[in-house]
């Protein structure tokens, strides 16, 4: 009588363990790695913050360009010139009263 019993041994267990560990590594890298999901969310949040800052800076640049144009030789806004002289030089007109 021949006993035909199937034994698996340790080789399939080692192969399965190696593939399981490789799969776990790649899943971890896809989630936590430099190009993973968490890093992508972090980069997108940073992009939103920087875009908001860019919008603020563009508005400030537009305001400064407008003031520069209004104070240029080609176009002089007397009201703006008066305000700038008051702020910068501390001037006031003779018909005004200063309250402290």
Phi and psi in degrees as GROMACS dihedral restraints (atoms count N, CA, C in turn):
[ dihedral_restraints ]
;  ai    aj    ak    al  type     phi  dphi    fc
    3     4     5     6     1  -105.3    20    10
    4     5     6     7     1   129.7    20    10
    6     7     8     9     1   -94.2    20    10
    7     8     9    10     1   105.8    20    10
    9    10    11    12     1  -101.2    20    10
   10    11    12    13     1    73.3    20    10
   12    13    14    15     1   -98.2    20    10
   13    14    15    16     1   132.8    20    10
   15    16    17    18     1   -91.3    20    10
   16    17    18    19     1   125.6    20    10
   18    19    20    21     1  -120.2    20    10
   19    20    21    22     1   137.1    20    10
   21    22    23    24     1   -87.2    20    10
   22    23    24    25     1   -36.1    20    10
   24    25    26    27     1    79.3    20    10
   25    26    27    28     1  -165.0    20    10
   27    28    29    30     1   -97.1    20    10
   28    29    30    31     1   -19.2    20    10
   30    31    32    33     1   -61.8    20    10
   31    32    33    34     1   -49.3    20    10
   33    34    35    36     1   -62.9    20    10
   34    35    36    37     1   -33.8    20    10
   36    37    38    39     1   -66.4    20    10
   37    38    39    40     1   -40.6    20    10
   39    40    41    42     1   -65.6    20    10
   40    41    42    43     1   -43.1    20    10
   42    43    44    45     1   -63.3    20    10
   43    44    45    46     1   -44.7    20    10
   45    46    47    48     1   -61.6    20    10
   46    47    48    49     1   -41.3    20    10
   48    49    50    51     1   -64.1    20    10
   49    50    51    52     1   -41.9    20    10
   51    52    53    54     1   -63.4    20    10
   52    53    54    55     1   -46.3    20    10
   54    55    56    57     1   -65.1    20    10
   55    56    57    58     1   -36.7    20    10
   57    58    59    60     1   -65.6    20    10
   58    59    60    61     1   -44.1    20    10
   60    61    62    63     1   -66.1    20    10
   61    62    63    64     1   -40.0    20    10
   63    64    65    66     1   -63.6    20    10
   64    65    66    67     1   -42.9    20    10
   66    67    68    69     1   -62.6    20    10
   67    68    69    70     1   -42.0    20    10
   69    70    71    72     1   -64.2    20    10
   70    71    72    73     1   -39.7    20    10
   72    73    74    75     1   -62.6    20    10
   73    74    75    76     1   -45.6    20    10
   75    76    77    78     1   -68.0    20    10
   76    77    78    79     1   -34.9    20    10
   78    79    80    81     1   -66.5    20    10
   79    80    81    82     1   -43.3    20    10
   81    82    83    84     1   -61.8    20    10
   82    83    84    85     1   -42.7    20    10
   84    85    86    87     1   -66.1    20    10
   85    86    87    88     1   -34.8    20    10
   87    88    89    90     1   -70.4    20    10
   88    89    90    91     1   -26.9    20    10
   90    91    92    93     1   -95.3    20    10
   91    92    93    94     1   -46.8    20    10
   93    94    95    96     1  -104.6    20    10
   94    95    96    97     1   -10.0    20    10
   96    97    98    99     1   -71.2    20    10
   97    98    99   100     1  -176.8    20    10
   99   100   101   102     1   -61.9    20    10
  100   101   102   103     1   -30.6    20    10
  102   103   104   105     1  -113.6    20    10
  103   104   105   106     1    23.3    20    10
  105   106   107   108     1   -82.2    20    10
  106   107   108   109     1  -178.3    20    10
  108   109   110   111     1   -65.5    20    10
  109   110   111   112     1   -44.9    20    10
  111   112   113   114     1   -64.1    20    10
  112   113   114   115     1   -39.7    20    10
  114   115   116   117     1   -65.8    20    10
  115   116   117   118     1   -37.2    20    10
  117   118   119   120     1   -63.7    20    10
  118   119   120   121     1   -43.3    20    10
  120   121   122   123     1   -62.4    20    10
  121   122   123   124     1   -40.9    20    10
  123   124   125   126     1   -64.3    20    10
  124   125   126   127     1   -42.0    20    10
  126   127   128   129     1   -67.1    20    10
  127   128   129   130     1   -40.4    20    10
  129   130   131   132     1   -64.3    20    10
  130   131   132   133     1   -38.0    20    10
  132   133   134   135     1   -65.9    20    10
  133   134   135   136     1   -39.5    20    10
  135   136   137   138     1   -65.9    20    10
  136   137   138   139     1   -36.7    20    10
  138   139   140   141     1   -62.7    20    10
  139   140   141   142     1   -43.7    20    10
  141   142   143   144     1   -61.6    20    10
  142   143   144   145     1   -42.8    20    10
  144   145   146   147     1   -62.7    20    10
  145   146   147   148     1   -44.8    20    10
  147   148   149   150     1   -68.3    20    10
  148   149   150   151     1   -34.0    20    10
  150   151   152   153     1   -66.1    20    10
  151   152   153   154     1   -40.2    20    10
  153   154   155   156     1   -64.2    20    10
  154   155   156   157     1   -41.1    20    10
  156   157   158   159     1   -65.3    20    10
  157   158   159   160     1   -38.5    20    10
  159   160   161   162     1   -63.4    20    10
  160   161   162   163     1   -42.2    20    10
  162   163   164   165     1   -61.3    20    10
  163   164   165   166     1   -41.6    20    10
  165   166   167   168     1   -63.2    20    10
  166   167   168   169     1   -44.5    20    10
  168   169   170   171     1   -67.4    20    10
  169   170   171   172     1   -36.9    20    10
  171   172   173   174     1   -65.2    20    10
  172   173   174   175     1   -37.1    20    10
  174   175   176   177     1   -65.4    20    10
  175   176   177   178     1   -40.4    20    10
  177   178   179   180     1   -65.3    20    10
  178   179   180   181     1   -39.7    20    10
  180   181   182   183     1   -64.9    20    10
  181   182   183   184     1   -41.5    20    10
  183   184   185   186     1   -63.1    20    10
  184   185   186   187     1   -39.8    20    10
  186   187   188   189     1   -65.1    20    10
  187   188   189   190     1   -43.2    20    10
  189   190   191   192     1   -65.8    20    10
  190   191   192   193     1   -38.3    20    10
  192   193   194   195     1   -63.8    20    10
  193   194   195   196     1   -40.4    20    10
  195   196   197   198     1   -63.2    20    10
  196   197   198   199     1   -45.6    20    10
  198   199   200   201     1   -65.1    20    10
  199   200   201   202     1   -39.4    20    10
  201   202   203   204     1   -63.6    20    10
  202   203   204   205     1   -42.3    20    10
  204   205   206   207     1   -64.4    20    10
  205   206   207   208     1   -39.7    20    10
  207   208   209   210     1   -70.9    20    10
  208   209   210   211     1   -20.8    20    10
  210   211   212   213     1  -102.0    20    10
  211   212   213   214     1     6.0    20    10
  213   214   215   216     1   -76.8    20    10
  214   215   216   217     1   171.5    20    10
  216   217   218   219     1   -68.7    20    10
  217   218   219   220     1   -31.2    20    10
  219   220   221   222     1   -75.6    20    10
  220   221   222   223     1   -29.4    20    10
  222   223   224   225     1  -142.3    20    10
  223   224   225   226     1   113.2    20    10
  225   226   227   228     1  -116.1    20    10
  226   227   228   229     1   119.7    20    10
  228   229   230   231     1   -96.3    20    10
  229   230   231   232     1   108.3    20    10
  231   232   233   234     1   -65.1    20    10
  232   233   234   235     1   -34.9    20    10
  234   235   236   237     1   -64.3    20    10
  235   236   237   238     1   -43.6    20    10
  237   238   239   240     1   -66.4    20    10
  238   239   240   241     1   -38.8    20    10
  240   241   242   243     1   -62.0    20    10
  241   242   243   244     1   -40.6    20    10
  243   244   245   246     1   -63.3    20    10
  244   245   246   247     1   -45.2    20    10
  246   247   248   249     1   -63.1    20    10
  247   248   249   250     1   -44.7    20    10
  249   250   251   252     1   -65.3    20    10
  250   251   252   253     1   -38.6    20    10
  252   253   254   255     1   -65.6    20    10
  253   254   255   256     1   -38.5    20    10
  255   256   257   258     1   -66.0    20    10
  256   257   258   259     1   -44.6    20    10
  258   259   260   261     1   -70.7    20    10
  259   260   261   262     1   -44.3    20    10
  261   262   263   264     1   -78.3    20    10
  262   263   264   265     1   -48.0    20    10
  264   265   266   267     1   -96.8    20    10
  265   266   267   268     1   -11.9    20    10
  267   268   269   270     1    73.4    20    10
  268   269   270   271     1    30.4    20    10
  270   271   272   273     1   -83.5    20    10
  271   272   273   274     1   158.8    20    10
  273   274   275   276     1  -149.1    20    10
  274   275   276   277     1   158.1    20    10
  276   277   278   279     1   -79.5    20    10
  277   278   279   280     1   162.5    20    10
  279   280   281   282     1   -73.3    20    10
  280   281   282   283     1   -20.2    20    10
  282   283   284   285     1   -92.8    20    10
  283   284   285   286     1     6.6    20    10
  285   286   287   288     1   -99.5    20    10
  286   287   288   289     1   152.7    20    10
  288   289   290   291     1  -112.8    20    10
  289   290   291   292     1   131.5    20    10
  291   292   293   294     1   -94.4    20    10
  292   293   294   295     1   125.2    20    10
  294   295   296   297     1  -111.7    20    10
  295   296   297   298     1   134.7    20    10
